[in-house]
């Protein structure tokens, strides 16, 4: 019976070792999950940074478009003045003879 008791003790010890292994496996899974979550967080941060960069790019393009429009308006304004001045000059030249 002493031998049987020892085998039972050994079986118990084996079970405890298995449980410790399972626990370690669970801890490793938790660590893995935390790493995955950290990775996801990093990807989200990177996506946020990318979005901010895109928004900055869009803003820059809008600013450039605004500047371009202002330049176009200045260009449109300039020929009108030039045409007006030229017309006056031509009228003045016509009056001379």
PDB file as gemmi writes it, atoms N, CA and C in Angstrom:
CRYST1    1.000    1.000    1.000  90.00  90.00  90.00 P 1                      
ATOM      1  N   UNK A   1       0.836  -1.203   0.000  1.00  0.00           N  
ATOM      2  CA  UNK A   1       0.000   0.000   0.000  1.00  0.00           C  
ATOM      3  C   UNK A   1       0.870   1.253   0.000  1.00  0.00           C  
ATOM      4  N   UNK A   2       2.023   1.099   0.618  1.00  0.00           N  
ATOM      5  CA  UNK A   2       2.924   2.241   0.602  1.00  0.00           C  
ATOM      6  C   UNK A   2       3.340   2.570  -0.822  1.00  0.00           C  
ATOM      7  N   UNK A   3       3.509   1.534  -1.641  1.00  0.00           N  
ATOM      8  CA  UNK A   3       3.899   1.729  -3.047  1.00  0.00           C  
ATOM      9  C   UNK A   3       2.778   2.418  -3.801  1.00  0.00           C  
ATOM     10  N   UNK A   4       1.541   1.979  -3.584  1.00  0.00           N  
ATOM     11  CA  UNK A   4       0.379   2.588  -4.235  1.00  0.00           C  
ATOM     12  C   UNK A   4       0.285   4.064  -3.842  1.00  0.00           C  
ATOM     13  N   UNK A   5       0.488   4.372  -2.583  1.00  0.00           N  
ATOM     14  CA  UNK A   5       0.452   5.745  -2.090  1.00  0.00           C  
ATOM     15  C   UNK A   5       1.478   6.588  -2.828  1.00  0.00           C  
ATOM     16  N   UNK A   6       2.671   6.045  -3.006  1.00  0.00           N  
ATOM     17  CA  UNK A   6       3.729   6.771  -3.702  1.00  0.00           C  
ATOM     18  C   UNK A   6       3.330   7.052  -5.141  1.00  0.00           C  
ATOM     19  N   UNK A   7       2.731   6.082  -5.804  1.00  0.00           N  
ATOM     20  CA  UNK A   7       2.277   6.283  -7.179  1.00  0.00           C  
ATOM     21  C   UNK A   7       1.202   7.365  -7.245  1.00  0.00           C  
ATOM     22  N   UNK A   8       0.309   7.371  -6.256  1.00  0.00           N  
ATOM     23  CA  UNK A   8      -0.714   8.414  -6.204  1.00  0.00           C  
ATOM     24  C   UNK A   8      -0.067   9.780  -6.007  1.00  0.00           C  
ATOM     25  N   UNK A   9       0.927   9.844  -5.100  1.00  0.00           N  
ATOM     26  CA  UNK A   9       1.653  11.101  -4.873  1.00  0.00           C  
ATOM     27  C   UNK A   9       2.329  11.559  -6.163  1.00  0.00           C  
ATOM     28  N   UNK A  10       2.961  10.601  -6.872  1.00  0.00           N  
ATOM     29  CA  UNK A  10       3.634  10.926  -8.125  1.00  0.00           C  
ATOM     30  C   UNK A  10       2.637  11.426  -9.160  1.00  0.00           C  
ATOM     31  N   UNK A  11       1.450  10.805  -9.181  1.00  0.00           N  
ATOM     32  CA  UNK A  11       0.395  11.222 -10.103  1.00  0.00           C  
ATOM     33  C   UNK A  11      -0.058  12.642  -9.751  1.00  0.00           C  
ATOM     34  N   UNK A  12      -0.176  12.923  -8.448  1.00  0.00           N  
ATOM     35  CA  UNK A  12      -0.572  14.252  -7.998  1.00  0.00           C  
ATOM     36  C   UNK A  12       0.483  15.281  -8.406  1.00  0.00           C  
ATOM     37  N   UNK A  13       1.734  14.936  -8.146  1.00  0.00           N  
ATOM     38  CA  UNK A  13       2.841  15.831  -8.526  1.00  0.00           C  
ATOM     39  C   UNK A  13       2.786  16.077 -10.033  1.00  0.00           C  
ATOM     40  N   UNK A  14       2.569  15.033 -10.824  1.00  0.00           N  
ATOM     41  CA  UNK A  14       2.496  15.151 -12.283  1.00  0.00           C  
ATOM     42  C   UNK A  14       1.355  16.089 -12.661  1.00  0.00           C  
ATOM     43  N   UNK A  15       0.208  15.946 -12.010  1.00  0.00           N  
ATOM     44  CA  UNK A  15      -0.939  16.805 -12.289  1.00  0.00           C  
ATOM     45  C   UNK A  15      -0.609  18.258 -11.975  1.00  0.00           C  
ATOM     46  N   UNK A  16       0.067  18.470 -10.845  1.00  0.00           N  
ATOM     47  CA  UNK A  16       0.449  19.827 -10.466  1.00  0.00           C  
ATOM     48  C   UNK A  16       1.417  20.428 -11.484  1.00  0.00           C  
ATOM     49  N   UNK A  17       2.331  19.594 -11.983  1.00  0.00           N  
ATOM     50  CA  UNK A  17       3.261  20.058 -13.021  1.00  0.00           C  
ATOM     51  C   UNK A  17       2.508  20.427 -14.291  1.00  0.00           C  
ATOM     52  N   UNK A  18       1.528  19.582 -14.661  1.00  0.00           N  
ATOM     53  CA  UNK A  18       0.710  19.852 -15.845  1.00  0.00           C  
ATOM     54  C   UNK A  18      -0.051  21.169 -15.685  1.00  0.00           C  
ATOM     55  N   UNK A  19      -0.610  21.360 -14.486  1.00  0.00           N  
ATOM     56  CA  UNK A  19      -1.345  22.597 -14.220  1.00  0.00           C  
ATOM     57  C   UNK A  19      -0.414  23.804 -14.299  1.00  0.00           C  
ATOM     58  N   UNK A  20       0.806  23.648 -13.788  1.00  0.00           N  
ATOM     59  CA  UNK A  20       1.793  24.725 -13.867  1.00  0.00           C  
ATOM     60  C   UNK A  20       2.135  25.023 -15.318  1.00  0.00           C  
ATOM     61  N   UNK A  21       2.243  23.971 -16.122  1.00  0.00           N  
ATOM     62  CA  UNK A  21       2.533  24.136 -17.548  1.00  0.00           C  
ATOM     63  C   UNK A  21       1.382  24.865 -18.225  1.00  0.00           C  
ATOM     64  N   UNK A  22       0.156  24.428 -17.924  1.00  0.00           N  
ATOM     65  CA  UNK A  22      -1.037  25.079 -18.490  1.00  0.00           C  
ATOM     66  C   UNK A  22      -1.049  26.550 -18.066  1.00  0.00           C  
ATOM     67  N   UNK A  23      -0.763  26.827 -16.802  1.00  0.00           N  
ATOM     68  CA  UNK A  23      -0.727  28.196 -16.293  1.00  0.00           C  
ATOM     69  C   UNK A  23       0.304  29.015 -17.060  1.00  0.00           C  
ATOM     70  N   UNK A  24       1.492  28.424 -17.252  1.00  0.00           N  
ATOM     71  CA  UNK A  24       2.534  29.110 -18.022  1.00  0.00           C  
ATOM     72  C   UNK A  24       2.061  29.377 -19.438  1.00  0.00           C  
ATOM     73  N   UNK A  25       1.399  28.389 -20.011  1.00  0.00           N  
ATOM     74  CA  UNK A  25       0.843  28.548 -21.357  1.00  0.00           C  
ATOM     75  C   UNK A  25      -0.162  29.684 -21.399  1.00  0.00           C  
ATOM     76  N   UNK A  26      -1.002  29.764 -20.366  1.00  0.00           N  
ATOM     77  CA  UNK A  26      -1.981  30.843 -20.281  1.00  0.00           C  
ATOM     78  C   UNK A  26      -1.278  32.191 -20.144  1.00  0.00           C  
ATOM     79  N   UNK A  27      -0.250  32.250 -19.300  1.00  0.00           N  
ATOM     80  CA  UNK A  27       0.522  33.488 -19.136  1.00  0.00           C  
ATOM     81  C   UNK A  27       1.143  33.911 -20.458  1.00  0.00           C  
ATOM     82  N   UNK A  28       1.700  32.936 -21.179  1.00  0.00           N  
ATOM     83  CA  UNK A  28       2.304  33.233 -22.473  1.00  0.00           C  
ATOM     84  C   UNK A  28       1.255  33.751 -23.444  1.00  0.00           C  
ATOM     85  N   UNK A  29       0.063  33.156 -23.409  1.00  0.00           N  
ATOM     86  CA  UNK A  29      -1.035  33.610 -24.272  1.00  0.00           C  
ATOM     87  C   UNK A  29      -1.418  35.043 -23.918  1.00  0.00           C  
ATOM     88  N   UNK A  30      -1.437  35.342 -22.621  1.00  0.00           N  
ATOM     89  CA  UNK A  30      -1.750  36.705 -22.165  1.00  0.00           C  
ATOM     90  C   UNK A  30      -0.697  37.678 -22.669  1.00  0.00           C  
ATOM     91  N   UNK A  31       0.563  37.306 -22.507  1.00  0.00           N  
ATOM     92  CA  UNK A  31       1.672  38.148 -22.989  1.00  0.00           C  
ATOM     93  C   UNK A  31       1.528  38.360 -24.494  1.00  0.00           C  
ATOM     94  N   UNK A  32       1.222  37.288 -25.231  1.00  0.00           N  
ATOM     95  CA  UNK A  32       1.043  37.364 -26.687  1.00  0.00           C  
ATOM     96  C   UNK A  32      -0.090  38.329 -27.012  1.00  0.00           C  
ATOM     97  N   UNK A  33      -1.200  38.210 -26.275  1.00  0.00           N  
ATOM     98  CA  UNK A  33      -2.345  39.095 -26.499  1.00  0.00           C  
ATOM     99  C   UNK A  33      -1.947  40.544 -26.259  1.00  0.00           C  
ATOM    100  N   UNK A  34      -1.219  40.791 -25.192  1.00  0.00           N  
ATOM    101  CA  UNK A  34      -0.775  42.148 -24.898  1.00  0.00           C  
ATOM    102  C   UNK A  34       0.136  42.672 -25.999  1.00  0.00           C  
ATOM    103  N   UNK A  35       0.999  41.786 -26.511  1.00  0.00           N  
ATOM    104  CA  UNK A  35       1.866  42.181 -27.625  1.00  0.00           C  
ATOM    105  C   UNK A  35       1.034  42.508 -28.854  1.00  0.00           C  
ATOM    106  N   UNK A  36       0.028  41.660 -29.139  1.00  0.00           N  
ATOM    107  CA  UNK A  36      -0.866  41.905 -30.279  1.00  0.00           C  
ATOM    108  C   UNK A  36      -1.589  43.235 -30.102  1.00  0.00           C  
ATOM    109  N   UNK A  37      -2.086  43.476 -28.894  1.00  0.00           N  
ATOM    110  CA  UNK A  37      -2.784  44.733 -28.612  1.00  0.00           C  
ATOM    111  C   UNK A  37      -1.844  45.924 -28.783  1.00  0.00           C  
ATOM    112  N   UNK A  38      -0.599  45.762 -28.335  1.00  0.00           N  
ATOM    113  CA  UNK A  38       0.404  46.818 -28.512  1.00  0.00           C  
ATOM    114  C   UNK A  38       0.660  47.055 -29.995  1.00  0.00           C  
ATOM    115  N   UNK A  39       0.701  45.959 -30.755  1.00  0.00           N  
ATOM    116  CA  UNK A  39       0.900  46.061 -32.204  1.00  0.00           C  
ATOM    117  C   UNK A  39      -0.276  46.786 -32.839  1.00  0.00           C  
ATOM    118  N   UNK A  40      -1.487  46.380 -32.468  1.00  0.00           N  
ATOM    119  CA  UNK A  40      -2.699  47.028 -32.984  1.00  0.00           C  
ATOM    120  C   UNK A  40      -2.676  48.514 -32.619  1.00  0.00           C  
ATOM    121  N   UNK A  41      -2.324  48.822 -31.372  1.00  0.00           N  
ATOM    122  CA  UNK A  41      -2.239  50.215 -30.922  1.00  0.00           C  
ATOM    123  C   UNK A  41      -1.244  50.983 -31.776  1.00  0.00           C  
ATOM    124  N   UNK A  42      -0.094  50.368 -32.023  1.00  0.00           N  
ATOM    125  CA  UNK A  42       0.930  51.011 -32.851  1.00  0.00           C  
ATOM    126  C   UNK A  42       0.399  51.255 -34.256  1.00  0.00           C  
ATOM    127  N   UNK A  43      -0.283  50.258 -34.813  1.00  0.00           N  
ATOM    128  CA  UNK A  43      -0.859  50.412 -36.154  1.00  0.00           C  
ATOM    129  C   UNK A  43      -1.908  51.515 -36.166  1.00  0.00           C  
ATOM    130  N   UNK A  44      -2.711  51.595 -35.086  1.00  0.00           N  
ATOM    131  CA  UNK A  44      -3.703  52.667 -34.985  1.00  0.00           C  
ATOM    132  C   UNK A  44      -3.006  54.023 -34.911  1.00  0.00           C  
ATOM    133  N   UNK A  45      -1.942  54.096 -34.099  1.00  0.00           N  
ATOM    134  CA  UNK A  45      -1.173  55.342 -34.000  1.00  0.00           C  
ATOM    135  C   UNK A  45      -0.602  55.715 -35.353  1.00  0.00           C  
ATOM    136  N   UNK A  46      -0.040  54.721 -36.043  1.00  0.00           N  
ATOM    137  CA  UNK A  46       0.529  54.973 -37.358  1.00  0.00           C  
ATOM    138  C   UNK A  46      -0.552  55.427 -38.329  1.00  0.00           C  
ATOM    139  N   UNK A  47      -1.727  54.812 -38.242  1.00  0.00           N  
ATOM    140  CA  UNK A  47      -2.848  55.205 -39.095  1.00  0.00           C  
ATOM    141  C   UNK A  47      -3.272  56.636 -38.782  1.00  0.00           C  
ATOM    142  N   UNK A  48      -3.273  56.976 -37.497  1.00  0.00           N  
ATOM    143  CA  UNK A  48      -3.621  58.342 -37.077  1.00  0.00           C  
ATOM    144  C   UNK A  48      -2.602  59.326 -37.630  1.00  0.00           C  
ATOM    145  N   UNK A  49      -1.326  58.975 -37.471  1.00  0.00           N  
ATOM    146  CA  UNK A  49      -0.255  59.834 -38.007  1.00  0.00           C  
ATOM    147  C   UNK A  49      -0.435  59.975 -39.515  1.00  0.00           C  
ATOM    148  N   UNK A  50      -0.712  58.870 -40.211  1.00  0.00           N  
ATOM    149  CA  UNK A  50      -0.916  58.881 -41.666  1.00  0.00           C  
ATOM    150  C   UNK A  50      -2.084  59.793 -42.005  1.00  0.00           C  
ATOM    151  N   UNK A  51      -3.177  59.664 -41.243  1.00  0.00           N  
ATOM    152  CA  UNK A  51      -4.351  60.497 -41.485  1.00  0.00           C  
ATOM    153  C   UNK A  51      -4.002  61.961 -41.293  1.00  0.00           C  
ATOM    154  N   UNK A  52      -3.261  62.271 -40.231  1.00  0.00           N  
ATOM    155  CA  UNK A  52      -2.860  63.653 -39.989  1.00  0.00           C  
ATOM    156  C   UNK A  52      -1.981  64.156 -41.123  1.00  0.00           C  
ATOM    157  N   UNK A  53      -1.097  63.283 -41.613  1.00  0.00           N  
ATOM    158  CA  UNK A  53      -0.252  63.662 -42.749  1.00  0.00           C  
ATOM    159  C   UNK A  53      -1.117  63.921 -43.976  1.00  0.00           C  
ATOM    160  N   UNK A  54      -2.092  63.031 -44.213  1.00  0.00           N  
ATOM    161  CA  UNK A  54      -3.004  63.205 -45.349  1.00  0.00           C  
ATOM    162  C   UNK A  54      -3.778  64.504 -45.211  1.00  0.00           C  
ATOM    163  N   UNK A  55      -4.278  64.760 -43.999  1.00  0.00           N  
ATOM    164  CA  UNK A  55      -5.013  65.990 -43.757  1.00  0.00           C  
ATOM    165  C   UNK A  55      -4.127  67.208 -43.982  1.00  0.00           C  
ATOM    166  N   UNK A  56      -2.879  67.117 -43.552  1.00  0.00           N  
ATOM    167  CA  UNK A  56      -1.922  68.202 -43.775  1.00  0.00           C  
ATOM    168  C   UNK A  56      -1.682  68.388 -45.265  1.00  0.00           C  
ATOM    169  N   UNK A  57      -1.592  67.270 -45.981  1.00  0.00           N  
ATOM    170  CA  UNK A  57      -1.403  67.316 -47.433  1.00  0.00           C  
ATOM    171  C   UNK A  57      -2.615  67.962 -48.086  1.00  0.00           C  
ATOM    172  N   UNK A  58      -3.810  67.522 -47.687  1.00  0.00           N  
ATOM    173  CA  UNK A  58      -5.053  68.092 -48.226  1.00  0.00           C  
ATOM    174  C   UNK A  58      -5.080  69.592 -47.926  1.00  0.00           C  
ATOM    175  N   UNK A  59      -4.746  69.960 -46.692  1.00  0.00           N  
ATOM    176  CA  UNK A  59      -4.717  71.374 -46.303  1.00  0.00           C  
ATOM    177  C   UNK A  59      -3.749  72.142 -47.182  1.00  0.00           C  
ATOM    178  N   UNK A  60      -2.583  71.562 -47.404  1.00  0.00           N  
ATOM    179  CA  UNK A  60      -1.575  72.209 -48.247  1.00  0.00           C  
ATOM    180  C   UNK A  60      -2.112  72.363 -49.667  1.00  0.00           C  
ATOM    181  N   UNK A  61      -2.747  71.318 -50.183  1.00  0.00           N  
ATOM    182  CA  UNK A  61      -3.315  71.375 -51.529  1.00  0.00           C  
ATOM    183  C   UNK A  61      -4.406  72.439 -51.601  1.00  0.00           C  
ATOM    184  N   UNK A  62      -5.215  72.533 -50.529  1.00  0.00           N  
ATOM    185  CA  UNK A  62      -6.245  73.568 -50.484  1.00  0.00           C  
ATOM    186  C   UNK A  62      -5.609  74.946 -50.477  1.00  0.00           C  
ATOM    187  N   UNK A  63      -4.562  75.097 -49.658  1.00  0.00           N  
ATOM    188  CA  UNK A  63      -3.843  76.375 -49.610  1.00  0.00           C  
ATOM    189  C   UNK A  63      -3.260  76.696 -50.976  1.00  0.00           C  
ATOM    190  N   UNK A  64      -2.657  75.708 -51.601  1.00  0.00           N  
ATOM    191  CA  UNK A  64      -2.062  75.914 -52.922  1.00  0.00           C  
ATOM    192  C   UNK A  64      -3.138  76.283 -53.931  1.00  0.00           C  
ATOM    193  N   UNK A  65      -4.297  75.626 -53.834  1.00  0.00           N  
ATOM    194  CA  UNK A  65      -5.412  75.925 -54.730  1.00  0.00           C  
ATOM    195  C   UNK A  65      -5.890  77.361 -54.496  1.00  0.00           C  
ATOM    196  N   UNK A  66      -5.937  77.758 -53.238  1.00  0.00           N  
ATOM    197  CA  UNK A  66      -6.343  79.125 -52.896  1.00  0.00           C  
ATOM    198  C   UNK A  66      -5.343  80.119 -53.472  1.00  0.00           C  
ATOM    199  N   UNK A  67      -4.070  79.831 -53.261  1.00  0.00           N  
ATOM    200  CA  UNK A  67      -3.005  80.695 -53.801  1.00  0.00           C  
ATOM    201  C   UNK A  67      -3.137  80.755 -55.322  1.00  0.00           C  
ATOM    202  N   UNK A  68      -3.356  79.588 -55.963  1.00  0.00           N  
ATOM    203  CA  UNK A  68      -3.503  79.523 -57.425  1.00  0.00           C  
ATOM    204  C   UNK A  68      -4.686  80.378 -57.852  1.00  0.00           C  
ATOM    205  N   UNK A  69      -5.802  80.272 -57.136  1.00  0.00           N  
ATOM    206  CA  UNK A  69      -6.987  81.055 -57.463  1.00  0.00           C  
ATOM    207  C   UNK A  69      -6.681  82.541 -57.340  1.00  0.00           C  
ATOM    208  N   UNK A  70      -5.995  82.919 -56.266  1.00  0.00           N  
ATOM    209  CA  UNK A  70      -5.630  84.318 -56.076  1.00  0.00           C  
ATOM    210  C   UNK A  70      -4.724  84.792 -57.203  1.00  0.00           C  
ATOM    211  N   UNK A  71      -3.804  83.915 -57.620  1.00  0.00           N  
ATOM    212  CA  UNK A  71      -2.925  84.252 -58.739  1.00  0.00           C  
ATOM    213  C   UNK A  71      -3.753  84.424 -60.009  1.00  0.00           C  
ATOM    214  N   UNK A  72      -4.709  83.517 -60.241  1.00  0.00           N  
ATOM    215  CA  UNK A  72      -5.578  83.600 -61.418  1.00  0.00           C  
ATOM    216  C   UNK A  72      -6.373  84.902 -61.376  1.00  0.00           C  
ATOM    217  N   UNK A  73      -6.892  85.237 -60.215  1.00  0.00           N  
ATOM    218  CA  UNK A  73      -7.655  86.478 -60.074  1.00  0.00           C  
ATOM    219  C   UNK A  73      -6.765  87.686 -60.359  1.00  0.00           C  
ATOM    220  N   UNK A  74      -5.538  87.627 -59.878  1.00  0.00           N  
ATOM    221  CA  UNK A  74      -4.587  88.713 -60.127  1.00  0.00           C  
ATOM    222  C   UNK A  74      -4.280  88.795 -61.618  1.00  0.00           C  
ATOM    223  N   UNK A  75      -4.174  87.646 -62.256  1.00  0.00           N  
ATOM    224  CA  UNK A  75      -3.891  87.599 -63.693  1.00  0.00           C  
ATOM    225  C   UNK A  75      -5.071  88.167 -64.473  1.00  0.00           C  
ATOM    226  N   UNK A  76      -6.269  87.759 -64.091  1.00  0.00           N  
ATOM    227  CA  UNK A  76      -7.479  88.257 -64.754  1.00  0.00           C  
ATOM    228  C   UNK A  76      -7.575  89.774 -64.559  1.00  0.00           C  
ATOM    229  N   UNK A  77      -7.300  90.225 -63.384  1.00  0.00           N  
ATOM    230  CA  UNK A  77      -7.366  91.650 -63.062  1.00  0.00           C  
ATOM    231  C   UNK A  77      -6.355  92.423 -63.900  1.00  0.00           C  
ATOM    232  N   UNK A  78      -5.161  91.877 -64.019  1.00  0.00           N  
ATOM    233  CA  UNK A  78      -4.091  92.576 -64.747  1.00  0.00           C  
ATOM    234  C   UNK A  78      -4.451  92.792 -66.217  1.00  0.00           C  
ATOM    235  N   UNK A  79      -4.893  91.777 -66.962  1.00  0.00           N  
ATOM    236  CA  UNK A  79      -5.213  92.049 -68.371  1.00  0.00           C  
ATOM    237  C   UNK A  79      -6.312  93.090 -68.543  1.00  0.00           C  
ATOM    238  N   UNK A  80      -7.299  93.108 -67.643  1.00  0.00           N  
ATOM    239  CA  UNK A  80      -8.365  94.110 -67.753  1.00  0.00           C  
ATOM    240  C   UNK A  80      -7.760  95.505 -67.653  1.00  0.00           C  
ATOM    241  N   UNK A  81      -6.886  95.696 -66.700  1.00  0.00           N  
ATOM    242  CA  UNK A  81      -6.225  96.990 -66.547  1.00  0.00           C  
ATOM    243  C   UNK A  81      -5.389  97.302 -67.773  1.00  0.00           C  
ATOM    244  N   UNK A  82      -4.685  96.290 -68.251  1.00  0.00           N  
ATOM    245  CA  UNK A  82      -3.823  96.497 -69.410  1.00  0.00           C  
ATOM    246  C   UNK A  82      -4.658  96.832 -70.629  1.00  0.00           C  
ATOM    247  N   UNK A  83      -5.765  96.122 -70.819  1.00  0.00           N  
ATOM    248  CA  UNK A  83      -6.636  96.364 -71.965  1.00  0.00           C  
ATOM    249  C   UNK A  83      -7.204  97.778 -71.868  1.00  0.00           C  
ATOM    250  N   UNK A  84      -7.592  98.145 -70.681  1.00  0.00           N  
ATOM    251  CA  UNK A  84      -8.154  99.479 -70.470  1.00  0.00           C  
ATOM    252  C   UNK A  84      -7.110 100.536 -70.799  1.00  0.00           C  
ATOM    253  N   UNK A  85      -5.918 100.342 -70.283  1.00  0.00           N  
ATOM    254  CA  UNK A  85      -4.835 101.299 -70.533  1.00  0.00           C  
ATOM    255  C   UNK A  85      -4.478 101.331 -72.008  1.00  0.00           C  
ATOM    256  N   UNK A  86      -4.415 100.164 -72.620  1.00  0.00           N  
ATOM    257  CA  UNK A  86      -4.059 100.084 -74.039  1.00  0.00           C  
ATOM    258  C   UNK A  86      -5.128 100.775 -74.860  1.00  0.00           C  
ATOM    259  N   UNK A  87      -6.384 100.526 -74.513  1.00  0.00           N  
ATOM    260  CA  UNK A  87      -7.501 101.173 -75.221  1.00  0.00           C  
ATOM    261  C   UNK A  87      -7.400 102.676 -75.123  1.00  0.00           C  
ATOM    262  N   UNK A  88      -7.073 103.172 -73.951  1.00  0.00           N  
ATOM    263  CA  UNK A  88      -6.924 104.612 -73.762  1.00  0.00           C  
ATOM    264  C   UNK A  88      -5.756 105.128 -74.590  1.00  0.00           C  
ATOM    265  N   UNK A  89      -4.662 104.374 -74.552  1.00  0.00           N  
ATOM    266  CA  UNK A  89      -3.480 104.787 -75.326  1.00  0.00           C  
ATOM    267  C   UNK A  89      -3.808 104.812 -76.807  1.00  0.00           C  
ATOM    268  N   UNK A  90      -4.520 103.804 -77.282  1.00  0.00           N  
ATOM    269  CA  UNK A  90      -4.864 103.742 -78.699  1.00  0.00           C  
ATOM    270  C   UNK A  90      -5.784 104.899 -79.066  1.00  0.00           C  
ATOM    271  N   UNK A  91      -6.721 105.197 -78.186  1.00  0.00           N  
ATOM    272  CA  UNK A  91      -7.637 106.314 -78.438  1.00  0.00           C  
ATOM    273  C   UNK A  91      -6.847 107.615 -78.502  1.00  0.00           C  
ATOM    274  N   UNK A  92      -5.892 107.743 -77.629  1.00  0.00           N  
ATOM    275  CA  UNK A  92      -5.044 108.933 -77.605  1.00  0.00           C  
ATOM    276  C   UNK A  92      -4.243 109.009 -78.895  1.00  0.00           C  
ATOM    277  N   UNK A  93      -3.707 107.908 -79.327  1.00  0.00           N  
ATOM    278  CA  UNK A  93      -2.915 107.860 -80.568  1.00  0.00           C  
ATOM    279  C   UNK A  93      -3.814 108.214 -81.746  1.00  0.00           C  
ATOM    280  N   UNK A  94      -5.036 107.730 -81.740  1.00  0.00           N  
ATOM    281  CA  UNK A  94      -5.963 108.008 -82.840  1.00  0.00           C  
ATOM    282  C   UNK A  94      -6.298 109.496 -82.912  1.00  0.00           C  
ATOM    283  N   UNK A  95      -6.341 110.131 -81.783  1.00  0.00           N  
ATOM    284  CA  UNK A  95      -6.692 111.549 -81.775  1.00  0.00           C  
ATOM    285  C   UNK A  95      -5.582 112.411 -82.380  1.00  0.00           C  
ATOM    286  N   UNK A  96      -4.378 111.923 -82.304  1.00  0.00           N  
ATOM    287  CA  UNK A  96      -3.256 112.751 -82.774  1.00  0.00           C  
ATOM    288  C   UNK A  96      -3.358 113.169 -84.237  1.00  0.00           C  
ATOM    289  N   UNK A  97      -3.629 112.241 -85.141  1.00  0.00           N  
ATOM    290  CA  UNK A  97      -3.639 112.694 -86.532  1.00  0.00           C  
ATOM    291  C   UNK A  97      -4.886 113.513 -86.815  1.00  0.00           C  
TER     292      UNK A  97                                                      
END                                                                             
